[in-house]
C-alpha cells in the first residue's frame, strides 16, 4: 500500500524528523481556515500516488492568499497525468497546503528493501529534485548505496559516511544528517515499509535539513500488526473492483488497458500467465489471485469482478491444484458460472491433483467454456477469443 505525502510526513514527524508545517484540504472553501494556521508563502501540492506532479502542474508556489485559493481550486478535481499514471490519469481529491521552505540546496535519500538480499539498502544522492532518475543514469558517482543490517539500522559511522558524501564542505552540521537518517530508518522499520523516500531533502540557509516531499510504501502482509493503516486507505481512490476483491480475500489489480481477464491461484503463476498472454500479441486486463484456499464464494466473486470490467473480452482461468484438488476447484468454477452471467468467452486450464476429474466435471457440465491442456494453449485460445476469434 502506498501512502500519500502528508501521511508519510506525519510518520516522519512522529519519528523526530523536521518537516514542513502543512494542512490537508479536500475543498477550496477550506483554504481560509488552513491559512489561519500557516504563514505565507505556501506550496499547494496535489496528493496522488504518482511522481512527476510538479512537471504536470500539480504543485504550485503561492505568495498570497488569493494565489493559494486559485491554485487549490484549479488542482482539486483535476485529472493528473504523468509517466506513472498512464493515459487514464488520476483525479486529485486532496491537496496539501505546505508552508514554504527556504532552500539553499537539495539532497536525495531513501531506504528500501533490496529484493535480491531481502535486506534494507540506503540510497543517497547529492542532487535531489525532479530529475533524480536522470542523475542516477548520467552520473553514478553522485549516488551512494549502503547495505544495511535490519537489526542494526544505520549506525552512526555509516551516517557520518553519508554526511561526508553529502557535505564535504561542512555546509550543515553532522548532527542534522544523523538525526534525519535515524528518523528515516525508524519510520521504515517501525511501519513495515518496503520503501521510504525523501526527494528532495532541503538544506536551508541556516543549515537545517527538512523533508519537503515524501513517498512511502508499506508491506500489506504486515497489515495484522497495523490497524492504524485502515485510516490511510481512502475509498474514492480505490477501484471499486479492488474493494470488492479485498472483501473476499482476493488479490486484484487492474492492469493497463488489456482485454483478457485472468483468474489464477498464486502470484508466481499469475505473473507467468500474464507473460505468456503477451507472447500471443494480447494483454492481460488484470492480476487476480484467488489464493490456495479458494471457495465457491471466492471464485464467484472473482468471476463477478472480471465480468464487471468492460475492458475484458475473454476470461482465462489458470489454476494449479496443489494444496487444493482440481475437482474441488472445478466445483467452485461451475458453481460460480451458474450464478454469474458471462457475456465473454471463458477458457479454463486446470493442472494438478485430480485434474482428470476436474476436467471431466467441466466438460460434462453443459456450461459454455473451453478447456485447455496447458498454459500455452490456454493463452492462445484466450488471445484469439479476445480478438473475436472464437
Secondary structure, DSSP 8 states (H G I E B T S, - for coil): -EE-HHHHHHHHHHTT--B--EEEESSGGGHHHHHTTS-SSEEEEE--S-S-TTTTT-EEEESSHHHHHHHHHHHTT-EE--TTT-TT-EE---EEEEE----SEEEEEEEEEETTTTEEEEEEES--STTHHHHHHH-GGGEEEEE-BTTTBS-HHHHHHHHHHH-TT--S-HHHHHHHHHHHHHHHHHTTEEEEEEEEEEE-TTS-EEE---EEEE-GGGGGG-GGGGGG--GGGS-HHHHHHHHTT-EEEE-TT-SEEEEESSHHHHHHHHHHHHHTT--BSEEEE--TT--HHHHHHHHHHHHT-TT-SEEEEEEEESSS-HHHHHHHHHHHHHHS---SEEEEEEEETTHHHHHHHHHTS--S-EEESSHHHHHHHHHHHHTT--
